Amino acid sequence: MIHIIGIVGSPRIKGNTEMLTMEALKAAAEEGAQTELVRLAEKEVKPCDACLSCRKTGECRIKDDFQEIFNRMIKADGIILASPVYFGSATPQIMALINRAGYVSGF
């Protein structure tokens, strides 16, 4: 079965971004996918400090919720990243996740 994870980067629980993500996950579920929602507002993902230790170990040395979320992302067949636009960019919460995922995955 296909597994889709929706990651909401908004700090507002049950806000517009989450509602739109839930609609996308609902559509995926109607097509037979298993779906999962992750609210970054309920998690702690600190910003990357570019130490590059993850390049040697495969895991980030910062102890927070990142590794758990990243492991779920790896197992997923599809990922929806959702964020409101703050000052022309995604929220700091989702940018921290994206930046750290990029380093850990080797991009």
Steps between C-alpha positions, in 0.01 A plus 500: 500500500621849419579716802468881479616728780379859525727731699342826611754777562254751639526592868118522504337165579183446293569814295455543126822319408401196703147501355640501145747223585218291647304541175799377299545203735128425479523487120800266524313276746203485263740363238612229742807655662581475866542855630662668797509859625794656685457842662832675549319725749495199732864411439837655564729525198797723568687669216802337342836624628692362197738292714490226230525219757196341329716440192714263708232338718185518285313662788477853628674565832232750610259325735144601418211359296675525163632144476159347575334715231783436252473123551127523425578705188743233377239226539229698318426457133393864474548813708286811507682800648252773590578849622344842502717771348680717756687799358538331161613163635382190681476502879817459707362168629481338158820664376689346795361158403589544132851628572583219740347234274715627216820468702417159649395355164818622333359760261 
